[in-house]
Amino acid sequence: MRAVFIGASAITLMAAQILLRRGHEVVIIEWDKSRIEAVSAELDCGFIHGDGSKPAIQREADPENTDFLFCLTGNDQSNIIASLVGRSLGFRRVVTRLEDPEFEHICIELGLEDSIVPARTIGRYLADMFSGHDMLELSAMLKDEARVFAFVVTAADAGPAAELRLPRDARVVCCYRDGKFILPEADFELAVDDEVVVITHSRNLPALETRWGPRKPTRRGH
């Protein structure tokens, strides 16, 4: 498989080292030439010098033959713009790094499929470790054809959750209102801007994407 990273951050270097050891192809886009020179001594991968948010630079990374685009610079706005450009150019999957969780909602509305908030991920991991809990990623729990889909409620969807008219084999499992986790009861009323998480059979994804936009797996488990 092939991965392209925008930003030669510490996270990029760690992930790239692991991918290279596993035999995958890695390309790193970085605007700081001195950073490329320093990193190239550590990593045997491809490098592109330039602004990763620019379409011309991303095209050099060969979107059609790339499996993942990771936008991991230290600037949230740059990562969001780079992610939107990458999606428009046809990268199969785009991952957006965010330092400020407030941008998460914007990413969902923009149709970006994956975002990660490293500080929150580490914070939750340490808190769970302190409490004696073992973390089990949602992706490891989903078997066979089960998938997760999330969307933001608009005025057209506001009202009883039971009236969402979801496809067969699709259920609302939880939602987030103002960042707070809610397990909806049978009579739960959805409000505009709620983030709704649905578990469904994979065959329903095209219909859900047609109705609410590209698949948006919940990032709360990252």
FENPESUL-V466250 format. One record per run of one state. SS is the DSSP state (a for helix, b for strand, c for the rest). FROM is the first residue (numbers start at 1). TO is the last residue. Records with the same first field share a line. If there is no record, write none. Layout:
SS->FROM-TO ; FROM-TO
This chain:
c->1-1 ; 7-9 ; 22-24 ; 31-32 ; 41-45 ; 50-54 ; 61-62 ; 66-67 ; 72-75 ; 90-93 ; 98-102 ; 111-113 ; 117-117 ; 131-137 ; 142-145 ; 153-158 ; 164-169 ; 178-179 ; 183-188 ; 191-194 ; 213-222
b->2-6 ; 25-30 ; 46-49 ; 68-71 ; 94-97 ; 114-116 ; 146-152 ; 159-160 ; 170-177 ; 180-182 ; 189-190 ; 195-201
a->10-21 ; 33-40 ; 55-60 ; 63-65 ; 76-89 ; 103-110 ; 118-130 ; 138-141 ; 161-163 ; 202-212
